[in-house]
Amino acid sequence: MTTLTIFGVLLILFALVMIIIYPTLNAEKMPKFLMFFDRAKSRIVLLIGIALFMLNGLFFYAMPGTAYAVQYLWGGDEAIFSQGIKLKLWGRTIPMSYEIPIQDVILYKDQELPQEKTIYHRRASQWEFADAIKAHIATAVIVGIDVGNNEVFLNMADRNQSENNLVYSRIMPNISAAIKNTCKLLDAQDYIAGASAQFDQYFRDQLENGMYQTEPYFEVDEKPEIIGDSLTIRTVTNKQSTKQKKYRIKRANNGDILRDNSNSLKQYGLRILQAQVTSIDWENSFDKRLDLQKDQVAQTQLEKQEAEKEIYRTQKEIAKGEAEKAKERARLEKEQIQQTIEAETRAKVAKFKVLEEKNLLEAARNTAARVKVESDAEALKNKRLVQAGLTPQERAEWEYKTSIGVAEHISSLQLPQVYISGQDGKKGSSSILEELLGAEFAKKMLNTK
């Protein structure tokens, strides 16, 4: 009840009392204040009180950030999303906040839930992951109502009747179901190894679109240990493989995720504005196991580093040997190339010498052939001279004397003043004349001898 309603009720009660007791009051003994309210004035006060009382049912003030569903006495309803004084007509109002924050809080010793009017708090529950590890999970969820669709909002308000009922009977059970389903799909080891983002993704997706349908399967735990780099990899196979029952998201034949939409928040026009895990408190046994595992992992990493150092040292020695081998191979190849070049040079020189000797031999043969031809010609000439009755010496002497005698006769010869010349460049009678003259000269020379 508001202050105005309380004030109206008080006025009504005061007026009724004054109307009833006013005739019995003694004016001398009673205060003048009470005697002022006679029956007529008391009736006026009564009417004022009734008006104030009814005024509260006629109007109401809409708070900012809150939507209202007004249900009238005659059965109609109306959605109001703006603030200010609104007409109520003695109907019922169902306020709903635009954004409803809900938090699961991990409580430690001597701690209590925070008391805030605008945030719904509840104690964080303990959930079990796929690898049987338990933990208290704190979440922060903000749910927004659909203020753009009057029909959806009025239907949601009519079905839930109040914001508290919506939160405790609809939203919180969905949050619990989403956490439980997500824990079923993931291992605690995976979560601490970096799958926290995937946890938040699964958690929010189920709140927005409905819970996943899951199916069991068996996974063979047989992961090889890789030591070394990409050049040299040694795998150590875990021979103690075990089958572990796990759950995965069930999908249709076309690959779509199968969901349970029987209690989805979407059907109430609710939107998930925020959904994430804020903190996790693991059980003590898992904390001890984590510490032990950290030590084992550190020891394993140390051993792995030592093994890798040995591998790298071996690779270094191999690389050094290969480098020396390559250096020696290069030196030998260089010497071999030099020897090959020298051998090829000698072979080419010998080839050129052979060619030179061949050319000299050919030249000698040609010279010998020429000399032979000349000798044969000279011999043939001498042979013919011998056949003619003259020895070569005599023939030479004869030719010498002939030339001398011809010269003498020509010098003493008196030629006629008139001579006959033949045609230039042509053989004719002049040639015959010359031959006759030559014959005559020869005859004279023979006679002289």
C-alpha positions in Angstrom: 0.0 0.0 0.0 1.2 3.5 -0.8 1.3 6.5 1.5 -1.7 8.0 -0.2 -3.7 4.8 0.5 -2.7 4.7 4.1 -3.6 8.3 4.6 -7.0 7.7 3.0 -7.7 4.7 5.2 -6.8 6.8 8.3 -9.1 9.6 7.3 -12.0 7.1 6.7 -11.4 5.5 10.2 -11.2 8.9 11.9 -14.4 10.1 10.2 -16.4 7.0 11.1 -15.2 7.3 14.8 -16.2 10.9 15.0 -19.6 10.2 13.5 -20.3 7.5 16.0 -18.9 9.2 19.2 -19.6 12.8 18.5 -23.1 12.8 20.3 -21.5 11.5 23.5 -18.7 14.0 23.7 -18.7 16.7 26.4 -17.8 20.0 24.9 -16.4 21.3 28.1 -14.1 18.3 28.7 -13.0 17.5 25.1 -10.4 19.4 23.2 -11.8 22.0 20.8 -10.0 20.2 17.9 -12.2 17.1 18.3 -15.3 19.2 18.8 -14.7 20.9 15.5 -15.4 17.7 13.6 -19.1 17.4 14.0 -21.1 14.9 12.1 -21.3 17.0 9.0 -17.6 17.7 8.9 -16.9 14.1 9.7 -18.9 13.0 6.7 -16.8 15.4 4.5 -13.6 13.8 6.0 -15.0 10.4 5.2 -15.6 11.3 1.6 -12.1 12.7 1.3 -10.6 9.5 2.8 -12.7 7.4 0.4 -11.5 9.6 -2.5 -7.8 9.2 -1.5 -8.3 5.5 -1.0 -9.9 5.1 -4.5 -7.4 7.4 -6.1 -4.6 4.9 -5.5 -6.5 2.3 -7.5 -7.3 4.7 -10.3 -3.7 5.7 -11.1 -0.2 4.3 -10.6 3.3 5.5 -11.2 5.3 3.5 -13.8 9.0 3.3 -12.7 11.7 3.8 -15.3 13.3 0.6 -16.6 10.2 -1.4 -15.8 7.5 -2.8 -18.0 3.9 -3.3 -16.6 1.1 -5.6 -17.6 -2.2 -4.1 -16.4 -5.1 -6.5 -16.0 -8.4 -4.7 -15.7 -11.5 -5.8 -13.7 -13.5 -6.5 -16.9 -10.9 -8.9 -18.2 -8.8 -6.8 -20.5 -5.1 -6.2 -20.2 -2.5 -3.7 -21.5 1.3 -3.5 -21.7 2.9 -0.3 -20.5 6.6 0.3 -21.3 7.0 4.0 -20.6 7.4 5.7 -17.2 5.1 8.2 -15.5 1.6 8.3 -14.1 -0.6 5.8 -15.8 -4.3 4.9 -15.6 -5.0 1.8 -13.6 -8.7 1.7 -13.1 -8.4 -0.4 -10.0 -6.9 -3.2 -12.1 -3.9 -5.4 -11.2 -0.4 -4.4 -12.3 2.4 -6.9 -12.9 5.8 -5.2 -13.1 8.7 -6.7 -15.0 12.2 -5.3 -15.1 13.7 -4.7 -18.6 16.9 -6.5 -17.5 16.9 -9.2 -14.8 20.4 -10.0 -13.4 20.8 -13.4 -11.7 24.0 -14.5 -10.0 25.1 -17.8 -8.5 27.5 -17.0 -5.7 30.1 -19.3 -4.1 29.8 -18.9 -0.4 32.7 -19.7 1.9 32.7 -20.0 5.7 30.6 -17.4 7.5 29.4 -15.8 4.3 25.8 -14.9 3.4 24.1 -14.1 0.2 24.2 -10.4 -0.8 20.9 -8.6 -0.4 20.3 -6.4 -3.4 16.9 -5.3 -4.7 17.9 -5.2 -8.4 19.9 -8.5 -8.5 18.7 -12.0 -7.7 21.3 -14.1 -5.8 21.4 -17.8 -5.1 24.0 -20.1 -3.6 26.1 -21.8 -6.2 25.6 -25.5 -6.4 28.1 -28.3 -6.9 28.3 -29.8 -10.3 30.0 -32.9 -11.7 32.1 -32.8 -14.9 32.4 -35.6 -17.4 35.5 -37.0 -15.6 33.7 -37.2 -12.3 35.4 -34.0 -10.9 33.1 -31.9 -8.8 33.1 -28.1 -8.4 31.0 -25.2 -7.3 30.3 -23.0 -10.3 29.5 -19.2 -10.0 27.7 -17.7 -12.9 26.4 -14.3 -14.0 23.3 -14.2 -16.2 21.4 -11.2 -17.4 18.0 -11.8 -19.0 16.1 -9.2 -21.0 12.4 -9.2 -21.7 10.9 -8.5 -25.1 9.5 -4.9 -24.9 8.8 -4.7 -28.6 6.0 -7.3 -28.7 2.9 -6.6 -26.6 1.3 -9.9 -27.1 4.4 -11.9 -26.1 5.0 -9.8 -23.0 1.4 -10.0 -21.9 1.4 -13.8 -22.4 4.6 -14.1 -20.4 3.2 -11.9 -17.6 -0.1 -13.8 -17.5 1.6 -17.2 -17.3 4.1 -16.1 -14.6 2.0 -13.5 -12.7 5.2 -11.9 -11.2 8.8 -11.3 -11.8 9.8 -13.4 -8.8 7.8 -16.3 -10.1 9.4 -15.9 -13.6 12.9 -15.9 -12.1 12.6 -18.7 -9.6 10.3 -21.0 -11.6 11.6 -20.4 -15.2 15.0 -18.8 -15.4 16.9 -20.4 -12.6 15.9 -23.9 -13.5 17.0 -23.3 -17.1 20.4 -22.0 -15.7 20.8 -25.1 -13.7 19.9 -27.4 -16.6 22.4 -25.5 -18.9 25.2 -25.8 -16.3 24.5 -29.5 -15.8 24.4 -30.3 -19.5 27.6 -28.3 -20.2 29.5 -30.1 -17.4 28.4 -33.4 -18.9 30.0 -32.5 -22.2 33.4 -31.3 -20.9 36.1 -32.7 -18.6 37.5 -30.7 -15.7 41.0 -31.3 -17.1 39.8 -29.8 -20.4 38.4 -26.8 -18.6 41.6 -25.9 -16.8 43.5 -26.6 -20.0 41.8 -23.8 -21.9 38.2 -25.0 -22.7 36.6 -22.3 -20.5 35.5 -20.3 -23.5 33.9 -23.4 -24.9 32.1 -23.9 -21.6 30.7 -20.3 -21.8 29.6 -20.9 -25.4 27.7 -24.1 -24.6 26.2 -22.5 -21.5 24.9 -19.4 -23.3 23.7 -21.3 -26.4 21.5 -23.6 -24.4 20.0 -20.7 -22.5 19.2 -18.9 -25.7 18.1 -21.7 -28.0 17.2 -24.7 -25.7 19.0 -27.6 -24.0 21.2 -29.9 -26.0 20.2 -33.5 -26.5 23.2 -35.7 -25.6 24.3 -39.2 -26.5 26.9 -41.4 -24.8 30.0 -42.7 -26.5 33.3 -44.4 -25.5 36.6 -42.7 -26.1 39.9 -44.7 -26.2 42.4 -42.8 -24.2 45.6 -43.5 -26.1 47.6 -40.3 -26.8 51.2 -40.5 -28.0 53.8 -38.4 -26.4 55.8 -36.3 -28.9 59.4 -35.5 -28.1 61.6 -33.4 -30.3 61.0 -30.9 -33.1 59.6 -31.2 -36.6 62.8 -32.6 -38.0 63.1 -35.5 -35.5 60.0 -36.6 -33.7 59.8 -39.5 -31.3 56.4 -40.7 -30.2 55.9 -42.7 -27.0 52.7 -44.6 -27.1 50.7 -45.1 -24.0 50.1 -48.9 -23.9 47.7 -48.7 -21.0 44.7 -47.4 -23.0 41.3 -47.3 -21.4 37.8 -46.8 -22.6 36.0 -43.9 -21.0 32.3 -43.2 -21.3 31.6 -39.6 -22.4 28.7 -37.6 -23.8 28.5 -35.5 -26.9 25.9 -33.4 -28.6 23.3 -35.3 -30.6 22.8 -34.2 -34.1 20.4 -34.8 -36.9 21.3 -36.4 -40.3 21.8 -33.0 -41.8 24.2 -32.0 -39.0 21.8 -29.7 -37.0 21.9 -29.8 -33.2 18.9 -31.6 -31.6 17.5 -29.6 -28.7 14.9 -30.0 -26.0 12.7 -26.9 -26.4 10.0 -27.9 -23.9 11.1 -25.3 -21.4 13.1 -22.8 -23.5 13.3 -19.2 -22.4 12.8 -18.1 -26.0 9.1 -19.1 -25.8 8.6 -16.4 -23.1 10.2 -13.7 -25.2 13.3 -13.6 -23.0 16.7 -12.7 -24.4 20.1 -13.7 -22.9 22.1 -10.5 -22.6 25.0 -12.1 -20.7 25.8 -15.7 -19.6 29.2 -16.6 -18.3 31.1 -18.4 -15.6 32.7 -16.0 -13.1 34.6 -18.5 -10.9 34.9 -22.2 -10.1 35.7 -23.7 -6.7 37.1 -27.2 -7.3 36.8 -29.9 -4.7 39.7 -30.4 -2.4 40.7 -33.8 -3.8 41.0 -32.2 -7.3 43.0 -29.4 -5.9 45.5 -31.9 -4.5 45.4 -33.8 -7.7 46.1 -30.6 -9.6 49.1 -29.8 -7.4 50.4 -33.4 -7.8 49.7 -33.2 -11.5 51.5 -29.9 -11.8 54.6 -31.4 -10.1 54.4 -34.4 -12.4 53.9 -32.2 -15.4 56.9 -30.1 -14.4 59.0 -33.3 -13.9 57.8 -34.6 -17.2 58.6 -31.3 -18.9 62.0 -31.3 -17.3 62.7 -34.9 -18.5 61.3 -34.0 -21.9 63.6 -31.0 -22.1 66.5 -33.2 -21.2 65.5 -35.7 -23.8 65.2 -32.9 -26.4 68.6 -31.6 -25.4 70.1 -35.0 -26.1 68.3 -35.1 -29.4 69.5 -31.6 -30.3 73.0 -32.6 -29.2 72.9 -35.7 -31.4 71.6 -33.6 -34.2 74.4 -31.1 -33.6 77.0 -33.8 -33.8 75.4 -35.3 -36.9 75.2 -31.8 -38.5 78.9 -31.2 -37.6 79.9 -34.5 -39.1 77.9 -33.8 -42.2 79.5 -30.4 -42.4 83.0 -31.9 -42.2 82.0 -34.6 -44.6 80.7 -32.0 -47.0 83.9 -29.9 -46.6 86.1 -33.0 -47.3 83.9 -33.9 -50.2 84.2 -30.4 -51.6 88.0 -30.6 -51.3 88.2 -34.0 -53.0 85.8 -32.9 -55.7 88.0 -29.8 -56.2 91.1 -31.9 -56.5 89.3 -34.3 -58.8 88.1 -31.4 -61.0 91.7 -30.0 -61.1 93.0 -33.5 -62.1 90.3 -33.9 -64.7 91.1 -30.5 -66.2 94.8 -31.3 -66.3 94.1 -34.7 -67.9 91.7 -33.0 -70.4 94.4 -30.4 -71.2 97.1 -33.0 -71.8 94.7 -35.0 -73.9 93.9 -31.9 -76.0 97.6 -31.1 -76.3 98.4 -34.7 -77.4 95.5 -34.5 -79.8 96.9 -31.3 -81.3 100.4 -32.8 -81.5 98.9 -35.8 -83.3 97.1 -33.5 -85.7 100.3 -31.5 -86.2 102.3 -34.6 -86.9 99.6 -35.8 -89.3 99.7 -32.5 -91.1 103.6 -32.6 -91.3 103.4 -36.1 -92.5 100.9 -35.1 -95.2 103.1 -32.1 -96.1 106.1 -34.4 -96.4 104.2 -36.8 -98.5 103.1 -34.0 -100.7 106.7 -32.7 -101.0 107.9 -36.2 -101.8 105.2 -36.7 -104.4 106.1 -33.3 -105.9 109.8 -34.2 -105.9 109.0 -37.5 -107.4 106.9 -35.9 -110.1 109.6 -33.4 -110.9 112.2 -36.2 -110.9 110.0 -38.3 -113.1 109.5 -35.3 -115.5 113.3 -34.6 -115.5 114.0 -38.3 -116.2 111.4 -38.4 -118.9 112.9 -35.3 -120.4 116.4 -36.7 -120.3 115.1 -40.0 -121.7 113.6 -38.2 -124.7 116.8 -36.2 -125.2 118.8 -39.4 -125.2 116.4 -40.8 -127.6 117.0 -37.8 -129.8 120.7 -38.4 -129.8 121.8 -35.7 -127.5 122.8 -35.9 -124.0 121.5 -33.4 -121.7 124.8 -31.6 -121.5 125.0 -31.5 -125.2 121.5 -30.3 -125.5 122.2 -27.5 -123.0 125.3 -26.5 -124.8 123.5 -26.6 -128.2 120.7 -24.4 -126.8 123.3 -22.0 -125.4 125.2 -21.7 -128.7 122.0 -21.4 -130.7 120.9 -18.5 -128.6 124.3 -16.8 -128.9 124.4 -17.3 -132.7 120.9 -16.1 -133.2 121.8 -13.0 -131.3 124.9 -12.4 -133.4 123.1 -12.9 -136.7 120.3 -10.7 -135.7 122.7 -8.0 -134.8 124.4 -8.2 -138.2 121.3 -8.7 -140.2 120.3 -6.0 -142.7 116.5 -6.0 -143.0 114.7 -4.6 -146.0 113.2 -1.2 -145.8 109.9 -2.5 -146.7 108.2 -5.1 -144.6 104.9 -6.7 -144.6 102.9 -6.6 -141.4 100.0 -8.8 -140.6 96.8 -7.8 -139.0 97.0 -6.9 -135.3 95.9 -9.6 -133.0 95.2 -12.1 -135.8 97.2 -14.9 -137.4 97.6 -14.4 -141.1 100.4 -14.3 -143.8 102.7 -12.3 -141.5 103.1 -15.4 -139.3 104.1 -17.5 -142.3 106.6 -14.8 -143.3 108.1 -14.8 -139.9 108.5 -18.5 -140.0 110.2 -18.4 -143.4 112.6 -15.7 -142.2 113.4 -17.8 -139.1 114.1 -20.8 -141.2 116.4 -18.8 -143.4 118.4 -17.6 -140.5 118.7 -21.1 -139.1 120.0 -22.3 -142.4 122.7 -19.7 -142.6 123.8 -20.5 -139.2 124.2 -24.2 -140.0 126.1 -23.4 -143.1 128.5 -21.1 -141.2 129.2 -23.9 -138.7 
